[in-house]
Structures are given as C-alpha cells and as structure tokens.
Amino acid sequence: MTAKSARSSSIRTFVALAACLVAGITVSFANTSRAEITPWATNEGGRMRIVALPPEPDGTVRGALQIEPKPGWITYWKEPGDAGIPPQVVFSKASGVTLSHVSYPVPKRIDNGKLRDIGYDRPVTLPFELKVEGPHKSLNLGASAFVGLCRNICIPFQAEFSLALGSTKGTPAEEAMILNIAASRLPEGPSDDFAVTHYAMTQGRNILSLKLKLPEQTSEPPQVIVTGPEGHVLFDGINGRQDGDAYALDMPVGKLPKNYDINGKRWGILVIAGNRAMETSLAFE
C-alpha cells in the first residue's frame, strides 16, 4: 500500500468513527479518566492523551491533545506534506460541546528521501478550544483522536478518551501549565516588524509572489510554507532576494485541483525566520 493510499484508508476509518460519535452512538472508551488529564493511549510509535480545564463561566473549555512520538518517529502538522496523516480530534455532540478550533505549534520540514514531510520529531501539544452548549456544573466528554506516527512507514494511531470535568476552586496547576507552555510555542500573528507586505498570483497563476517584512535579527533566508486547498502545500521558494526593506520570493503553485477557483479563497502562510515564526492568511479576491 502506498503512503497516500494508506492515508486515504486511515482517514476513511476515522470518518466512520466520527460519524458514530456525532450521532451519539455509544463507543467503548478504553482510556477513562475522572480528572482533567486522561491516561496515555499507546502504540508502537508513541503515545497520546488529552488534557482539559474545567468549563469557564462563558462556556469555554480549554484543552489540548498531547502527542509523544518515540525517538526516531515523527507525527504531523495540520498539512502533512507529501504524505502522512494530519492530526484529527472529534468530540461527541452528545457531550453538548462544539470544537471551536485547534492550534498547531511551529512545525519543521522533515525530508525523507524524495518525500517532504511537515511535522514534529519530538513531543508536541496541540491546544484546542471547546464551547459548551448551556451552563454545566459538570461535563462528561467523549472524544476520539486520530494521528499518524511514522518512521519507515506511517502507522495510523486512533484512540478514544473520556473526561469528567467539573467545577473546581482555582485553576488546576498541572493542566494550566501544560496549556500555557503549549500556547507559548504557537506562531505569532503579523506585527510591524514581521508580516506579509504584498502577495499576488503571477504568470497565469502559476507563481505566488511574496514580499515579507522580516525581524531585524534575521540573517538567513526564511522558511516559507503556504497551504492552499486541502492537501496542497507550497514548500519551494525561488528567486529569494532583498527588495528594499522587504524580502521577496516566488513560490511555484503546482497543479491545483481540477476546476479550482481561487477567487474568494483564503490560503494559509507560515514564515519561520530565525527563532521566530509568524502565521497568517492570504485572501484572494
């Protein structure tokens, strides 16, 4: 089985499980915890668990999926690159919560022969935010997480979790520390000294031309990753050059999905410059 066919089969398996959760069908939770940190679920490539804080007064629940690959193994960013499985987490609608968003710490490009992956070769924590439907004194959550852990081959890793969250005096210290550290490792947003200052599709929309404002301390060319339609990633910047106080580069777009219309779409961009990383979106009108 090829990497891409394995990924497709694995995602179909996850979608089927997600359908069960959304429908409120009973799922057997092997890893049950009555606290805000679940036990670790393990496989041969590593382990993962879920951490969550009690609901806030406005119904917000802060949590995270922790993934720890074993040495020599990797896991993936939200767009995995040429092959691999992006992390996915689903919460049962029967729990009365909605997943608002998942955030991703700064990844790295991992070259493996001709394959170019984007991910993590060390433990990573993916913060998420839930919204509770109505006031709750206690909250029982059912969740399913699905990730890829890869070394020579990619092994799909799926596990189910259950959490019981209730009111508490103060903020649980261990859980809050895990989430705060994870938040500190997320890319920053655009700022006066680090931003995309210009972008345009050129050469018949075959090239994405960019101009970037980089931090003053930047001494090496930045690493730029652009995410377009699902599964479509631009890695390869060409013609990198200083253009006044900006850094300019071109990125070949490659083959987009058939009949894809870019008008009205938003693409993501991550720029890594030295020890800083900035993430934003590109809106195409």
C-alpha positions as CSV (number, residue, x, y, z in Angstrom):
1,M,0.0,0.0,0.0
2,T,1.4,3.4,-0.9
3,A,1.7,6.3,1.7
4,K,-1.2,8.2,0.1
5,S,-3.5,5.2,-0.2
6,A,-2.7,4.3,3.4
7,R,-3.6,7.9,4.4
8,S,-6.8,7.7,2.5
9,S,-7.8,4.4,4.1
10,S,-6.9,5.7,7.5
11,I,-9.0,8.8,7.1
12,R,-12.0,6.8,6.0
13,T,-11.7,4.8,9.2
14,F,-11.6,7.9,11.2
15,V,-14.6,9.5,9.4
16,A,-16.7,6.3,10.2
17,L,-15.8,6.6,13.9
18,A,-16.6,10.3,13.8
19,A,-20.0,9.6,12.4
20,C,-20.7,7.3,15.3
21,L,-19.6,10.0,17.8
22,V,-21.7,12.7,16.1
23,A,-24.8,10.5,16.1
24,G,-24.3,9.9,19.8
25,I,-23.8,6.1,19.4
26,T,-22.2,4.5,22.4
27,V,-18.5,3.9,21.9
28,S,-16.3,1.9,24.3
29,F,-13.8,4.2,26.0
30,A,-10.8,2.2,26.9
31,N,-9.0,5.1,28.5
32,T,-11.3,6.6,31.1
33,S,-10.3,9.3,33.5
34,R,-12.3,11.2,36.1
35,A,-9.8,14.0,36.1
36,E,-8.7,16.6,33.5
37,I,-5.8,14.5,32.2
38,T,-6.6,11.2,30.6
39,P,-4.3,8.2,30.8
40,W,-1.9,7.8,27.9
41,A,-3.0,5.7,24.9
42,T,0.0,4.0,23.4
43,N,1.1,2.2,20.2
44,E,4.5,1.1,18.9
45,G,5.3,4.6,17.6
46,G,4.4,6.6,20.7
47,R,1.6,7.7,22.9
48,M,-1.1,10.5,23.2
49,R,-3.5,11.8,25.8
50,I,-6.0,14.7,26.3
51,V,-5.7,17.5,28.8
52,A,-8.6,19.8,29.6
53,L,-9.5,22.5,32.1
54,P,-13.0,22.8,33.7
55,P,-15.5,24.9,31.8
56,E,-15.1,28.7,32.2
57,P,-18.2,30.8,33.1
58,D,-18.8,31.7,29.4
59,G,-18.9,28.0,28.5
60,T,-15.3,27.9,27.1
61,V,-13.3,24.7,27.7
62,R,-9.5,25.0,27.1
63,G,-7.7,21.7,26.4
64,A,-5.0,20.1,24.3
65,L,-4.0,16.8,22.6
66,Q,-0.6,15.8,23.6
67,I,1.4,13.5,21.2
68,E,4.7,12.0,22.1
69,P,6.4,10.1,19.3
70,K,9.1,7.7,20.3
71,P,12.8,8.6,19.3
72,G,13.2,8.2,15.6
73,W,9.4,8.6,14.9
74,I,7.5,11.7,13.7
75,T,4.0,13.0,13.8
76,Y,2.4,15.6,11.5
77,W,1.3,19.2,11.3
78,K,-2.2,20.2,10.0
79,E,-0.9,19.8,6.4
80,P,1.5,16.8,6.5
81,G,3.3,17.5,3.2
82,D,3.9,14.9,0.6
83,A,2.5,12.0,2.7
84,G,1.2,11.3,6.2
85,I,-1.8,11.8,8.4
86,P,-2.8,15.2,9.8
87,P,-4.0,15.1,13.5
88,Q,-7.7,15.0,14.0
89,V,-9.9,15.1,17.1
90,V,-13.6,14.7,17.3
91,F,-15.9,15.3,20.4
92,S,-19.2,13.6,20.7
93,K,-22.1,16.0,20.1
94,A,-23.9,14.0,22.8
95,S,-21.5,15.6,25.2
96,G,-23.1,19.0,24.4
97,V,-19.9,20.7,23.2
98,T,-18.6,22.1,19.9
99,L,-14.9,22.2,18.9
100,S,-14.1,25.8,18.1
101,H,-10.6,25.4,16.8
102,V,-7.3,23.5,17.1
103,S,-3.9,25.3,17.1
104,Y,-0.6,24.0,16.0
105,P,2.9,24.8,17.3
106,V,5.6,25.7,14.8
107,P,6.5,22.5,12.8
108,K,9.6,21.6,10.9
109,R,10.2,20.3,7.4
110,I,11.4,16.7,7.6
111,D,13.0,15.3,4.4
112,N,12.9,11.6,3.9
113,G,14.3,10.7,0.5
114,K,12.1,12.2,-2.1
115,L,9.3,12.8,0.4
116,R,8.9,16.1,2.2
117,D,7.0,16.0,5.5
118,I,5.9,18.8,7.8
119,G,5.6,17.8,11.4
120,Y,7.3,17.1,14.7
121,D,10.0,14.7,15.7
122,R,9.6,15.4,19.4
123,P,6.6,15.7,21.8
124,V,4.0,18.2,20.7
125,T,0.9,19.7,22.4
126,L,-2.0,20.9,20.2
127,P,-4.2,23.3,22.1
128,F,-7.9,23.3,21.3
129,E,-11.0,25.2,22.5
130,L,-14.5,23.8,23.0
131,K,-17.7,25.7,23.6
132,V,-20.3,24.2,26.0
133,E,-24.0,24.4,25.0
134,G,-25.6,25.9,28.0
135,P,-24.4,26.1,31.7
136,H,-23.0,22.9,33.2
137,K,-22.0,22.1,36.7
138,S,-20.2,19.0,35.4
139,L,-19.3,17.9,31.9
140,N,-18.7,14.4,30.6
141,L,-16.7,14.4,27.3
142,G,-16.3,11.6,24.8
143,A,-13.5,12.2,22.3
144,S,-11.7,10.3,19.6
145,A,-8.2,11.3,18.4
146,F,-6.5,10.1,15.2
147,V,-2.9,10.8,14.3
148,G,-0.1,9.3,12.2
149,L,3.2,8.1,13.8
150,C,5.8,7.4,11.2
151,R,9.3,6.1,11.0
152,N,10.0,3.9,7.9
153,I,6.2,3.5,7.4
154,C,3.3,5.5,8.7
155,I,1.1,3.8,11.3
156,P,-2.4,5.2,11.9
157,F,-3.0,5.7,15.6
158,Q,-6.6,6.1,16.9
159,A,-7.7,6.2,20.5
160,E,-10.9,7.1,22.4
161,F,-10.9,9.1,25.6
162,S,-13.4,10.1,28.3
163,L,-13.1,13.1,30.6
164,A,-15.3,14.2,33.5
165,L,-14.9,18.0,34.1
166,G,-16.5,19.8,37.0
167,S,-16.3,23.0,38.9
168,T,-13.2,23.5,40.9
169,K,-11.7,26.1,43.3
170,G,-8.9,27.8,41.5
171,T,-7.2,26.6,38.3
172,P,-5.7,23.1,38.3
173,A,-1.9,23.9,38.2
174,E,-0.6,21.0,36.2
175,E,-3.1,21.2,33.4
176,A,-2.8,25.0,33.2
177,M,1.0,24.8,33.0
178,I,0.7,22.3,30.1
179,L,-1.6,24.6,28.2
180,N,0.3,27.7,28.9
181,I,3.6,26.2,27.6
182,A,1.8,24.9,24.5
183,A,0.4,28.4,23.9
184,S,3.9,29.9,24.1
185,R,5.0,27.6,21.2
186,L,2.4,28.8,18.7
187,P,3.4,31.0,15.8
188,E,2.8,34.7,16.4
189,G,0.5,36.9,14.3
190,P,1.6,39.6,11.9
191,S,3.3,42.6,13.5
192,D,5.1,45.8,12.5
193,D,8.4,44.0,12.2
194,F,7.2,40.6,10.9
195,A,4.5,40.4,8.3
196,V,3.5,39.7,4.7
197,T,3.5,43.1,3.0
198,H,2.5,42.0,-0.5
199,Y,1.3,38.9,-2.3
200,A,0.0,38.2,-5.8
201,M,-0.6,35.4,-8.3
202,T,1.5,36.0,-11.3
203,Q,2.5,34.2,-14.6
204,G,-1.0,32.9,-15.2
205,R,-1.5,32.0,-11.5
206,N,1.4,29.6,-11.8
207,I,3.6,31.6,-9.3
208,L,2.7,33.1,-5.9
209,S,4.9,36.2,-5.5
210,L,5.5,37.3,-1.9
211,K,7.1,40.2,-0.1
212,L,7.9,39.8,3.6
213,K,8.9,42.2,6.4
214,L,11.4,40.1,8.5
215,P,12.7,40.7,12.0
216,E,15.9,42.8,12.0
217,Q,17.9,40.0,13.5
218,T,17.2,37.7,10.6
219,S,20.5,36.6,8.9
220,E,19.3,33.6,6.9
221,P,16.6,33.3,4.2
222,P,13.3,32.5,5.9
223,Q,11.5,29.2,5.5
224,V,8.0,29.7,4.0
225,I,5.2,27.2,3.9
226,V,1.9,28.1,2.1
227,T,-1.2,25.9,2.5
228,G,-3.8,26.1,-0.2
229,P,-6.7,23.7,-0.9
230,E,-6.7,20.7,1.4
231,G,-3.6,18.6,0.7
232,H,-1.9,21.2,-1.4
233,V,1.3,22.7,0.2
234,L,3.9,25.1,-1.3
235,F,7.4,24.5,0.1
236,D,9.8,25.7,-2.6
237,G,10.6,29.3,-2.6
238,I,12.7,30.5,-5.6
239,N,14.4,33.8,-6.5
240,G,14.7,34.9,-2.9
241,R,16.1,38.4,-2.7
242,Q,16.2,41.6,-0.7
243,D,13.8,44.2,-2.2
244,G,14.3,47.4,-0.3
245,D,13.4,46.7,3.3
246,A,11.5,43.6,2.3
247,Y,12.5,40.1,1.4
248,A,10.9,38.9,-1.8
249,L,10.5,35.4,-3.2
250,D,8.4,33.4,-5.6
251,M,6.6,30.1,-5.0
252,P,5.6,27.7,-7.8
253,V,1.9,26.9,-7.2
254,G,1.9,23.5,-8.9
255,K,-1.2,21.7,-10.1
256,L,-4.3,22.8,-8.3
257,P,-7.5,20.6,-8.1
258,K,-9.5,20.5,-11.4
259,N,-11.8,23.5,-11.8
260,Y,-10.4,25.1,-8.6
261,D,-11.4,28.8,-8.4
262,I,-9.1,30.8,-6.2
263,N,-11.4,33.8,-6.0
264,G,-12.8,34.3,-2.6
265,K,-10.5,31.7,-1.1
266,R,-8.0,32.1,1.8
267,W,-4.7,30.3,1.9
268,G,-2.5,30.0,5.0
269,I,1.1,31.0,5.2
270,L,3.7,30.2,7.9
271,V,7.1,32.1,7.9
272,I,9.9,30.9,10.0
273,A,12.7,33.4,10.4
274,G,15.5,32.6,12.9
275,N,13.9,31.8,16.3
276,R,10.5,33.5,15.4
277,A,7.6,32.2,13.4
278,M,4.6,34.1,12.1
279,E,1.3,32.7,10.7
280,T,-1.5,34.5,8.8
281,S,-3.7,34.1,5.8
282,L,-3.8,35.3,2.2
283,A,-7.2,36.4,0.9
284,F,-7.7,36.2,-2.8
285,E,-10.4,38.4,-4.3
